[in-house]
Amino acid sequence: MRPSNDALAQAILEQAKKDFLHKGYRKTSVRGIAAAVDVTTGALYRYYASKEALFDAIVEEPAQELLDLFEAYAESNVPCDDEGAVLSDLPYRTTDHMKKLVAYIYEHYDVFKLIASCAEGTKYAHYVERLIAIETVSAIDLIEELVRSGKLTHSIDDMFIHMIITSMFTGIFEIIAHDEPIDDAVAHIEALQRFYAAGWREMLRES
């Protein structure tokens, strides 16, 4: 039966998070975490079966929720038959989406700092690529639907869409990697959004 000392379980998690943030996943040891909270490694393992389980316990819920938010947004991007899509609004829809993304990341800053900078050696090492893939497929599907419906007369190369979205996400996660204060981060993200909105408007402009 799992031990029921919730205070100790939380203390172990807090110390693990501190060590992961300071040392990264690979260099953090279960022995060091246990020593810091004054328990044996055996006692720690009664709460968390492995170092990976510790990392999962810290990041899994917010990481999955953000993926779910992206999946939901991707589904909402498909134009409705009766309403279609107003091309001039598409860049702003993406901008609003990115604002929600950044707000969520800052609500769970330590978690996404771990994912952005400290996850090498875990299943989260390629987490950002999963977000990029969701966003890329969504954008490609939307452009293809707009072309099929006649609302857009030209397509946009799939690889180019992937490049745009990859560079956008790289910029977003740089604010985490470099520990920007939230006010600076918001200013930089707003500037980044204006930059990409202008680019999307140009790409969607009828020739």
Biotite code that builds the C-alpha atoms (Angstrom):
import biotite.structure as struc

atoms = struc.array([
    struc.Atom([0.000, 0.000, 0.000], chain_id="A", res_id=1, res_name="MET", atom_name="CA", element="C"),
    struc.Atom([1.243, 3.483, -0.885], chain_id="A", res_id=2, res_name="ARG", atom_name="CA", element="C"),
    struc.Atom([2.296, 5.516, 2.193], chain_id="A", res_id=3, res_name="PRO", atom_name="CA", element="C"),
    struc.Atom([-0.124, 8.281, 3.119], chain_id="A", res_id=4, res_name="SER", atom_name="CA", element="C"),
    struc.Atom([2.264, 10.967, 4.350], chain_id="A", res_id=5, res_name="ASN", atom_name="CA", element="C"),
    struc.Atom([1.158, 13.681, 1.930], chain_id="A", res_id=6, res_name="ASP", atom_name="CA", element="C"),
    struc.Atom([3.472, 16.272, 3.460], chain_id="A", res_id=7, res_name="ALA", atom_name="CA", element="C"),
    struc.Atom([6.513, 14.085, 2.828], chain_id="A", res_id=8, res_name="LEU", atom_name="CA", element="C"),
    struc.Atom([5.369, 13.273, -0.705], chain_id="A", res_id=9, res_name="ALA", atom_name="CA", element="C"),
    struc.Atom([5.057, 16.995, -1.431], chain_id="A", res_id=10, res_name="GLN", atom_name="CA", element="C"),
    struc.Atom([8.440, 17.730, 0.143], chain_id="A", res_id=11, res_name="ALA", atom_name="CA", element="C"),
    struc.Atom([10.034, 15.102, -2.084], chain_id="A", res_id=12, res_name="ILE", atom_name="CA", element="C"),
    struc.Atom([8.402, 16.638, -5.168], chain_id="A", res_id=13, res_name="LEU", atom_name="CA", element="C"),
    struc.Atom([9.484, 20.158, -4.246], chain_id="A", res_id=14, res_name="GLU", atom_name="CA", element="C"),
    struc.Atom([13.078, 19.034, -3.721], chain_id="A", res_id=15, res_name="GLN", atom_name="CA", element="C"),
    struc.Atom([13.023, 17.051, -6.955], chain_id="A", res_id=16, res_name="ALA", atom_name="CA", element="C"),
    struc.Atom([11.769, 20.087, -8.851], chain_id="A", res_id=17, res_name="LYS", atom_name="CA", element="C"),
    struc.Atom([14.500, 22.231, -7.320], chain_id="A", res_id=18, res_name="LYS", atom_name="CA", element="C"),
    struc.Atom([17.188, 19.715, -8.278], chain_id="A", res_id=19, res_name="ASP", atom_name="CA", element="C"),
    struc.Atom([15.836, 19.182, -11.792], chain_id="A", res_id=20, res_name="PHE", atom_name="CA", element="C"),
    struc.Atom([15.768, 22.944, -12.394], chain_id="A", res_id=21, res_name="LEU", atom_name="CA", element="C"),
    struc.Atom([19.293, 23.391, -11.051], chain_id="A", res_id=22, res_name="HIS", atom_name="CA", element="C"),
    struc.Atom([21.014, 20.300, -12.466], chain_id="A", res_id=23, res_name="LYS", atom_name="CA", element="C"),
    struc.Atom([18.810, 19.040, -15.275], chain_id="A", res_id=24, res_name="GLY", atom_name="CA", element="C"),
    struc.Atom([17.257, 15.591, -15.379], chain_id="A", res_id=25, res_name="TYR", atom_name="CA", element="C"),
    struc.Atom([20.377, 13.593, -16.236], chain_id="A", res_id=26, res_name="ARG", atom_name="CA", element="C"),
    struc.Atom([22.547, 15.005, -13.427], chain_id="A", res_id=27, res_name="LYS", atom_name="CA", element="C"),
    struc.Atom([19.879, 14.833, -10.740], chain_id="A", res_id=28, res_name="THR", atom_name="CA", element="C"),
    struc.Atom([20.084, 11.768, -8.495], chain_id="A", res_id=29, res_name="SER", atom_name="CA", element="C"),
    struc.Atom([17.389, 10.129, -6.418], chain_id="A", res_id=30, res_name="VAL", atom_name="CA", element="C"),
    struc.Atom([19.975, 9.687, -3.679], chain_id="A", res_id=31, res_name="ARG", atom_name="CA", element="C"),
    struc.Atom([20.579, 13.451, -3.592], chain_id="A", res_id=32, res_name="GLY", atom_name="CA", element="C"),
    struc.Atom([16.857, 14.217, -3.444], chain_id="A", res_id=33, res_name="ILE", atom_name="CA", element="C"),
    struc.Atom([16.370, 11.727, -0.620], chain_id="A", res_id=34, res_name="ALA", atom_name="CA", element="C"),
    struc.Atom([19.282, 13.131, 1.363], chain_id="A", res_id=35, res_name="ALA", atom_name="CA", element="C"),
    struc.Atom([17.968, 16.680, 0.994], chain_id="A", res_id=36, res_name="ALA", atom_name="CA", element="C"),
    struc.Atom([14.626, 15.749, 2.567], chain_id="A", res_id=37, res_name="VAL", atom_name="CA", element="C"),
    struc.Atom([16.281, 13.475, 5.134], chain_id="A", res_id=38, res_name="ASP", atom_name="CA", element="C"),
    struc.Atom([14.823, 10.148, 4.043], chain_id="A", res_id=39, res_name="VAL", atom_name="CA", element="C"),
    struc.Atom([16.404, 6.988, 2.686], chain_id="A", res_id=40, res_name="THR", atom_name="CA", element="C"),
    struc.Atom([16.215, 6.199, -1.010], chain_id="A", res_id=41, res_name="THR", atom_name="CA", element="C"),
    struc.Atom([14.084, 3.193, -0.071], chain_id="A", res_id=42, res_name="GLY", atom_name="CA", element="C"),
    struc.Atom([11.594, 5.453, 1.672], chain_id="A", res_id=43, res_name="ALA", atom_name="CA", element="C"),
    struc.Atom([11.500, 7.767, -1.350], chain_id="A", res_id=44, res_name="LEU", atom_name="CA", element="C"),
    struc.Atom([10.831, 4.847, -3.682], chain_id="A", res_id=45, res_name="TYR", atom_name="CA", element="C"),
    struc.Atom([7.746, 3.980, -1.664], chain_id="A", res_id=46, res_name="ARG", atom_name="CA", element="C"),
    struc.Atom([6.300, 7.265, -2.939], chain_id="A", res_id=47, res_name="TYR", atom_name="CA", element="C"),
    struc.Atom([7.870, 7.508, -6.399], chain_id="A", res_id=48, res_name="TYR", atom_name="CA", element="C"),
    struc.Atom([9.153, 4.401, -8.158], chain_id="A", res_id=49, res_name="ALA", atom_name="CA", element="C"),
    struc.Atom([11.915, 6.113, -10.134], chain_id="A", res_id=50, res_name="SER", atom_name="CA", element="C"),
    struc.Atom([13.501, 9.410, -11.090], chain_id="A", res_id=51, res_name="LYS", atom_name="CA", element="C"),
    struc.Atom([11.310, 9.390, -14.192], chain_id="A", res_id=52, res_name="GLU", atom_name="CA", element="C"),
    struc.Atom([8.220, 8.978, -12.015], chain_id="A", res_id=53, res_name="ALA", atom_name="CA", element="C"),
    struc.Atom([9.278, 12.046, -10.034], chain_id="A", res_id=54, res_name="LEU", atom_name="CA", element="C"),
    struc.Atom([9.661, 14.115, -13.191], chain_id="A", res_id=55, res_name="PHE", atom_name="CA", element="C"),
    struc.Atom([6.306, 12.876, -14.491], chain_id="A", res_id=56, res_name="ASP", atom_name="CA", element="C"),
    struc.Atom([4.567, 13.745, -11.231], chain_id="A", res_id=57, res_name="ALA", atom_name="CA", element="C"),
    struc.Atom([5.785, 17.336, -11.572], chain_id="A", res_id=58, res_name="ILE", atom_name="CA", element="C"),
    struc.Atom([5.105, 18.027, -15.242], chain_id="A", res_id=59, res_name="VAL", atom_name="CA", element="C"),
    struc.Atom([2.575, 15.505, -16.545], chain_id="A", res_id=60, res_name="GLU", atom_name="CA", element="C"),
    struc.Atom([-0.720, 17.250, -15.752], chain_id="A", res_id=61, res_name="GLU", atom_name="CA", element="C"),
    struc.Atom([0.090, 20.771, -17.055], chain_id="A", res_id=62, res_name="PRO", atom_name="CA", element="C"),
    struc.Atom([1.958, 19.317, -20.047], chain_id="A", res_id=63, res_name="ALA", atom_name="CA", element="C"),
    struc.Atom([-1.007, 17.153, -21.036], chain_id="A", res_id=64, res_name="GLN", atom_name="CA", element="C"),
    struc.Atom([-3.488, 19.968, -20.469], chain_id="A", res_id=65, res_name="GLU", atom_name="CA", element="C"),
    struc.Atom([-1.553, 22.226, -22.829], chain_id="A", res_id=66, res_name="LEU", atom_name="CA", element="C"),
    struc.Atom([-1.524, 19.478, -25.471], chain_id="A", res_id=67, res_name="LEU", atom_name="CA", element="C"),
    struc.Atom([-5.284, 19.088, -25.009], chain_id="A", res_id=68, res_name="ASP", atom_name="CA", element="C"),
    struc.Atom([-5.773, 22.837, -25.447], chain_id="A", res_id=69, res_name="LEU", atom_name="CA", element="C"),
    struc.Atom([-3.823, 22.689, -28.697], chain_id="A", res_id=70, res_name="PHE", atom_name="CA", element="C"),
    struc.Atom([-5.824, 19.717, -29.947], chain_id="A", res_id=71, res_name="GLU", atom_name="CA", element="C"),
    struc.Atom([-9.078, 21.533, -29.188], chain_id="A", res_id=72, res_name="ALA", atom_name="CA", element="C"),
    struc.Atom([-7.859, 24.649, -30.977], chain_id="A", res_id=73, res_name="TYR", atom_name="CA", element="C"),
    struc.Atom([-6.772, 22.575, -33.970], chain_id="A", res_id=74, res_name="ALA", atom_name="CA", element="C"),
    struc.Atom([-10.253, 21.074, -34.275], chain_id="A", res_id=75, res_name="GLU", atom_name="CA", element="C"),
    struc.Atom([-11.857, 24.516, -34.046], chain_id="A", res_id=76, res_name="SER", atom_name="CA", element="C"),
    struc.Atom([-9.721, 25.751, -36.939], chain_id="A", res_id=77, res_name="ASN", atom_name="CA", element="C"),
    struc.Atom([-11.722, 23.820, -39.537], chain_id="A", res_id=78, res_name="VAL", atom_name="CA", element="C"),
    struc.Atom([-13.989, 26.324, -41.341], chain_id="A", res_id=79, res_name="PRO", atom_name="CA", element="C"),
    struc.Atom([-17.730, 25.757, -40.939], chain_id="A", res_id=80, res_name="CYS", atom_name="CA", element="C"),
    struc.Atom([-19.656, 25.113, -44.157], chain_id="A", res_id=81, res_name="ASP", atom_name="CA", element="C"),
    struc.Atom([-22.195, 27.812, -43.402], chain_id="A", res_id=82, res_name="ASP", atom_name="CA", element="C"),
    struc.Atom([-19.778, 30.461, -42.161], chain_id="A", res_id=83, res_name="GLU", atom_name="CA", element="C"),
    struc.Atom([-16.501, 29.744, -43.912], chain_id="A", res_id=84, res_name="GLY", atom_name="CA", element="C"),
    struc.Atom([-13.431, 31.618, -42.799], chain_id="A", res_id=85, res_name="ALA", atom_name="CA", element="C"),
    struc.Atom([-12.587, 35.280, -43.173], chain_id="A", res_id=86, res_name="VAL", atom_name="CA", element="C"),
    struc.Atom([-8.997, 35.287, -44.380], chain_id="A", res_id=87, res_name="LEU", atom_name="CA", element="C"),
    struc.Atom([-8.128, 38.622, -42.853], chain_id="A", res_id=88, res_name="SER", atom_name="CA", element="C"),
    struc.Atom([-9.079, 37.262, -39.421], chain_id="A", res_id=89, res_name="ASP", atom_name="CA", element="C"),
    struc.Atom([-6.867, 34.172, -39.509], chain_id="A", res_id=90, res_name="LEU", atom_name="CA", element="C"),
    struc.Atom([-3.641, 35.829, -38.316], chain_id="A", res_id=91, res_name="PRO", atom_name="CA", element="C"),
    struc.Atom([-5.518, 37.353, -35.394], chain_id="A", res_id=92, res_name="TYR", atom_name="CA", element="C"),
    struc.Atom([-7.036, 34.001, -34.451], chain_id="A", res_id=93, res_name="ARG", atom_name="CA", element="C"),
    struc.Atom([-3.484, 32.646, -34.240], chain_id="A", res_id=94, res_name="THR", atom_name="CA", element="C"),
    struc.Atom([-2.426, 35.680, -32.205], chain_id="A", res_id=95, res_name="THR", atom_name="CA", element="C"),
    struc.Atom([-5.244, 35.147, -29.695], chain_id="A", res_id=96, res_name="ASP", atom_name="CA", element="C"),
    struc.Atom([-4.307, 31.485, -29.475], chain_id="A", res_id=97, res_name="HIS", atom_name="CA", element="C"),
    struc.Atom([-0.673, 32.342, -28.731], chain_id="A", res_id=98, res_name="MET", atom_name="CA", element="C"),
    struc.Atom([-1.723, 34.762, -25.990], chain_id="A", res_id=99, res_name="LYS", atom_name="CA", element="C"),
    struc.Atom([-3.630, 31.958, -24.285], chain_id="A", res_id=100, res_name="LYS", atom_name="CA", element="C"),
    struc.Atom([-0.614, 29.696, -24.675], chain_id="A", res_id=101, res_name="LEU", atom_name="CA", element="C"),
    struc.Atom([1.738, 32.178, -23.027], chain_id="A", res_id=102, res_name="VAL", atom_name="CA", element="C"),
    struc.Atom([-0.725, 32.858, -20.208], chain_id="A", res_id=103, res_name="ALA", atom_name="CA", element="C"),
    struc.Atom([-0.988, 29.140, -19.483], chain_id="A", res_id=104, res_name="TYR", atom_name="CA", element="C"),
    struc.Atom([2.794, 28.678, -19.585], chain_id="A", res_id=105, res_name="ILE", atom_name="CA", element="C"),
    struc.Atom([3.294, 31.455, -17.043], chain_id="A", res_id=106, res_name="TYR", atom_name="CA", element="C"),
    struc.Atom([0.639, 29.966, -14.773], chain_id="A", res_id=107, res_name="GLU", atom_name="CA", element="C"),
    struc.Atom([2.832, 26.841, -14.669], chain_id="A", res_id=108, res_name="HIS", atom_name="CA", element="C"),
    struc.Atom([6.200, 28.489, -15.174], chain_id="A", res_id=109, res_name="TYR", atom_name="CA", element="C"),
    struc.Atom([8.400, 25.963, -13.359], chain_id="A", res_id=110, res_name="ASP", atom_name="CA", element="C"),
    struc.Atom([6.846, 23.059, -15.237], chain_id="A", res_id=111, res_name="VAL", atom_name="CA", element="C"),
    struc.Atom([7.530, 24.579, -18.634], chain_id="A", res_id=112, res_name="PHE", atom_name="CA", element="C"),
    struc.Atom([10.976, 25.729, -17.550], chain_id="A", res_id=113, res_name="LYS", atom_name="CA", element="C"),
    struc.Atom([11.694, 22.066, -16.835], chain_id="A", res_id=114, res_name="LEU", atom_name="CA", element="C"),
    struc.Atom([10.346, 21.062, -20.230], chain_id="A", res_id=115, res_name="ILE", atom_name="CA", element="C"),
    struc.Atom([12.186, 23.828, -22.097], chain_id="A", res_id=116, res_name="ALA", atom_name="CA", element="C"),
    struc.Atom([15.585, 23.493, -20.436], chain_id="A", res_id=117, res_name="SER", atom_name="CA", element="C"),
    struc.Atom([15.877, 20.449, -18.178], chain_id="A", res_id=118, res_name="CYS", atom_name="CA", element="C"),
    struc.Atom([14.070, 17.542, -19.855], chain_id="A", res_id=119, res_name="ALA", atom_name="CA", element="C"),
    struc.Atom([16.908, 15.906, -21.805], chain_id="A", res_id=120, res_name="GLU", atom_name="CA", element="C"),
    struc.Atom([16.732, 12.197, -21.018], chain_id="A", res_id=121, res_name="GLY", atom_name="CA", element="C"),
    struc.Atom([12.966, 12.184, -20.418], chain_id="A", res_id=122, res_name="THR", atom_name="CA", element="C"),
    struc.Atom([9.981, 11.583, -22.674], chain_id="A", res_id=123, res_name="LYS", atom_name="CA", element="C"),
    struc.Atom([9.405, 15.351, -22.580], chain_id="A", res_id=124, res_name="TYR", atom_name="CA", element="C"),
    struc.Atom([12.647, 16.145, -24.414], chain_id="A", res_id=125, res_name="ALA", atom_name="CA", element="C"),
    struc.Atom([10.666, 16.502, -27.660], chain_id="A", res_id=126, res_name="HIS", atom_name="CA", element="C"),
    struc.Atom([7.535, 17.985, -26.127], chain_id="A", res_id=127, res_name="TYR", atom_name="CA", element="C"),
    struc.Atom([7.790, 21.274, -28.037], chain_id="A", res_id=128, res_name="VAL", atom_name="CA", element="C"),
    struc.Atom([8.028, 19.321, -31.288], chain_id="A", res_id=129, res_name="GLU", atom_name="CA", element="C"),
    struc.Atom([4.679, 17.732, -30.416], chain_id="A", res_id=130, res_name="ARG", atom_name="CA", element="C"),
    struc.Atom([3.109, 21.187, -30.080], chain_id="A", res_id=131, res_name="LEU", atom_name="CA", element="C"),
    struc.Atom([4.702, 22.215, -33.375], chain_id="A", res_id=132, res_name="ILE", atom_name="CA", element="C"),
    struc.Atom([3.327, 19.099, -35.077], chain_id="A", res_id=133, res_name="ALA", atom_name="CA", element="C"),
    struc.Atom([-0.214, 19.769, -33.842], chain_id="A", res_id=134, res_name="ILE", atom_name="CA", element="C"),
    struc.Atom([-0.088, 23.392, -34.959], chain_id="A", res_id=135, res_name="GLU", atom_name="CA", element="C"),
    struc.Atom([1.493, 22.514, -38.309], chain_id="A", res_id=136, res_name="THR", atom_name="CA", element="C"),
    struc.Atom([-1.099, 19.869, -39.196], chain_id="A", res_id=137, res_name="VAL", atom_name="CA", element="C"),
    struc.Atom([-3.877, 22.252, -38.149], chain_id="A", res_id=138, res_name="SER", atom_name="CA", element="C"),
    struc.Atom([-2.532, 25.059, -40.343], chain_id="A", res_id=139, res_name="ALA", atom_name="CA", element="C"),
    struc.Atom([-1.982, 22.764, -43.333], chain_id="A", res_id=140, res_name="ILE", atom_name="CA", element="C"),
    struc.Atom([-5.491, 21.307, -43.050], chain_id="A", res_id=141, res_name="ASP", atom_name="CA", element="C"),
    struc.Atom([-7.003, 24.772, -42.775], chain_id="A", res_id=142, res_name="LEU", atom_name="CA", element="C"),
    struc.Atom([-5.156, 26.108, -45.824], chain_id="A", res_id=143, res_name="ILE", atom_name="CA", element="C"),
    struc.Atom([-6.124, 23.030, -47.860], chain_id="A", res_id=144, res_name="GLU", atom_name="CA", element="C"),
    struc.Atom([-9.781, 23.419, -46.875], chain_id="A", res_id=145, res_name="GLU", atom_name="CA", element="C"),
    struc.Atom([-9.734, 27.093, -47.826], chain_id="A", res_id=146, res_name="LEU", atom_name="CA", element="C"),
    struc.Atom([-8.275, 26.223, -51.230], chain_id="A", res_id=147, res_name="VAL", atom_name="CA", element="C"),
    struc.Atom([-10.839, 23.443, -51.804], chain_id="A", res_id=148, res_name="ARG", atom_name="CA", element="C"),
    struc.Atom([-13.718, 25.741, -50.879], chain_id="A", res_id=149, res_name="SER", atom_name="CA", element="C"),
    struc.Atom([-12.469, 28.498, -53.173], chain_id="A", res_id=150, res_name="GLY", atom_name="CA", element="C"),
    struc.Atom([-11.904, 30.966, -50.342], chain_id="A", res_id=151, res_name="LYS", atom_name="CA", element="C"),
    struc.Atom([-8.179, 30.935, -51.098], chain_id="A", res_id=152, res_name="LEU", atom_name="CA", element="C"),
    struc.Atom([-6.874, 30.713, -54.661], chain_id="A", res_id=153, res_name="THR", atom_name="CA", element="C"),
    struc.Atom([-3.332, 29.586, -53.852], chain_id="A", res_id=154, res_name="HIS", atom_name="CA", element="C"),
    struc.Atom([-1.822, 27.017, -51.529], chain_id="A", res_id=155, res_name="SER", atom_name="CA", element="C"),
    struc.Atom([1.151, 27.427, -49.173], chain_id="A", res_id=156, res_name="ILE", atom_name="CA", element="C"),
    struc.Atom([3.960, 24.890, -49.136], chain_id="A", res_id=157, res_name="ASP", atom_name="CA", element="C"),
    struc.Atom([3.696, 22.430, -46.219], chain_id="A", res_id=158, res_name="ASP", atom_name="CA", element="C"),
    struc.Atom([7.383, 22.659, -45.358], chain_id="A", res_id=159, res_name="MET", atom_name="CA", element="C"),
    struc.Atom([7.211, 26.448, -45.298], chain_id="A", res_id=160, res_name="PHE", atom_name="CA", element="C"),
    struc.Atom([4.259, 26.304, -42.890], chain_id="A", res_id=161, res_name="ILE", atom_name="CA", element="C"),
    struc.Atom([6.269, 23.963, -40.668], chain_id="A", res_id=162, res_name="HIS", atom_name="CA", element="C"),
    struc.Atom([9.243, 26.359, -40.766], chain_id="A", res_id=163, res_name="MET", atom_name="CA", element="C"),
    struc.Atom([7.076, 29.340, -39.780], chain_id="A", res_id=164, res_name="ILE", atom_name="CA", element="C"),
    struc.Atom([5.475, 27.517, -36.860], chain_id="A", res_id=165, res_name="ILE", atom_name="CA", element="C"),
    struc.Atom([8.775, 26.044, -35.663], chain_id="A", res_id=166, res_name="THR", atom_name="CA", element="C"),
    struc.Atom([10.409, 29.468, -35.581], chain_id="A", res_id=167, res_name="SER", atom_name="CA", element="C"),
    struc.Atom([7.395, 30.919, -33.760], chain_id="A", res_id=168, res_name="MET", atom_name="CA", element="C"),
    struc.Atom([7.517, 28.260, -31.040], chain_id="A", res_id=169, res_name="PHE", atom_name="CA", element="C"),
    struc.Atom([11.272, 28.623, -30.719], chain_id="A", res_id=170, res_name="THR", atom_name="CA", element="C"),
    struc.Atom([10.741, 32.302, -29.968], chain_id="A", res_id=171, res_name="GLY", atom_name="CA", element="C"),
    struc.Atom([8.009, 31.592, -27.438], chain_id="A", res_id=172, res_name="ILE", atom_name="CA", element="C"),
    struc.Atom([10.048, 29.063, -25.483], chain_id="A", res_id=173, res_name="PHE", atom_name="CA", element="C"),
    struc.Atom([13.128, 31.298, -25.536], chain_id="A", res_id=174, res_name="GLU", atom_name="CA", element="C"),
    struc.Atom([11.399, 33.507, -22.966], chain_id="A", res_id=175, res_name="ILE", atom_name="CA", element="C"),
    struc.Atom([11.308, 30.506, -20.650], chain_id="A", res_id=176, res_name="ILE", atom_name="CA", element="C"),
    struc.Atom([14.825, 29.308, -21.391], chain_id="A", res_id=177, res_name="ALA", atom_name="CA", element="C"),
    struc.Atom([16.208, 32.771, -20.597], chain_id="A", res_id=178, res_name="HIS", atom_name="CA", element="C"),
    struc.Atom([14.065, 33.421, -17.499], chain_id="A", res_id=179, res_name="ASP", atom_name="CA", element="C"),
    struc.Atom([12.535, 36.627, -18.772], chain_id="A", res_id=180, res_name="GLU", atom_name="CA", element="C"),
    struc.Atom([10.476, 38.596, -16.253], chain_id="A", res_id=181, res_name="PRO", atom_name="CA", element="C"),
    struc.Atom([6.832, 38.331, -17.177], chain_id="A", res_id=182, res_name="ILE", atom_name="CA", element="C"),
    struc.Atom([6.484, 41.990, -18.234], chain_id="A", res_id=183, res_name="ASP", atom_name="CA", element="C"),
    struc.Atom([9.419, 41.683, -20.647], chain_id="A", res_id=184, res_name="ASP", atom_name="CA", element="C"),
    struc.Atom([8.140, 38.337, -21.870], chain_id="A", res_id=185, res_name="ALA", atom_name="CA", element="C"),
    struc.Atom([4.679, 39.733, -22.620], chain_id="A", res_id=186, res_name="VAL", atom_name="CA", element="C"),
    struc.Atom([6.190, 42.656, -24.539], chain_id="A", res_id=187, res_name="ALA", atom_name="CA", element="C"),
    struc.Atom([8.395, 40.353, -26.599], chain_id="A", res_id=188, res_name="HIS", atom_name="CA", element="C"),
    struc.Atom([5.568, 37.924, -27.312], chain_id="A", res_id=189, res_name="ILE", atom_name="CA", element="C"),
    struc.Atom([3.285, 40.756, -28.429], chain_id="A", res_id=190, res_name="GLU", atom_name="CA", element="C"),
    struc.Atom([6.018, 41.973, -30.786], chain_id="A", res_id=191, res_name="ALA", atom_name="CA", element="C"),
    struc.Atom([6.525, 38.426, -32.052], chain_id="A", res_id=192, res_name="LEU", atom_name="CA", element="C"),
    struc.Atom([2.789, 38.080, -32.626], chain_id="A", res_id=193, res_name="GLN", atom_name="CA", element="C"),
    struc.Atom([2.685, 41.305, -34.658], chain_id="A", res_id=194, res_name="ARG", atom_name="CA", element="C"),
    struc.Atom([5.623, 40.068, -36.717], chain_id="A", res_id=195, res_name="PHE", atom_name="CA", element="C"),
    struc.Atom([4.015, 36.720, -37.531], chain_id="A", res_id=196, res_name="TYR", atom_name="CA", element="C"),
    struc.Atom([0.542, 38.189, -38.058], chain_id="A", res_id=197, res_name="ALA", atom_name="CA", element="C"),
    struc.Atom([2.004, 40.504, -40.702], chain_id="A", res_id=198, res_name="ALA", atom_name="CA", element="C"),
    struc.Atom([3.740, 37.548, -42.321], chain_id="A", res_id=199, res_name="GLY", atom_name="CA", element="C"),
    struc.Atom([0.573, 35.453, -42.404], chain_id="A", res_id=200, res_name="TRP", atom_name="CA", element="C"),
    struc.Atom([-1.390, 38.353, -43.885], chain_id="A", res_id=201, res_name="ARG", atom_name="CA", element="C"),
    struc.Atom([1.173, 38.600, -46.682], chain_id="A", res_id=202, res_name="GLU", atom_name="CA", element="C"),
    struc.Atom([1.155, 34.839, -47.304], chain_id="A", res_id=203, res_name="MET", atom_name="CA", element="C"),
    struc.Atom([-2.659, 34.753, -47.422], chain_id="A", res_id=204, res_name="LEU", atom_name="CA", element="C"),
    struc.Atom([-2.953, 37.852, -49.603], chain_id="A", res_id=205, res_name="ARG", atom_name="CA", element="C"),
    struc.Atom([-4.533, 37.140, -52.958], chain_id="A", res_id=206, res_name="GLU", atom_name="CA", element="C"),
    struc.Atom([-2.029, 37.526, -55.792], chain_id="A", res_id=207, res_name="SER", atom_name="CA", element="C"),
])
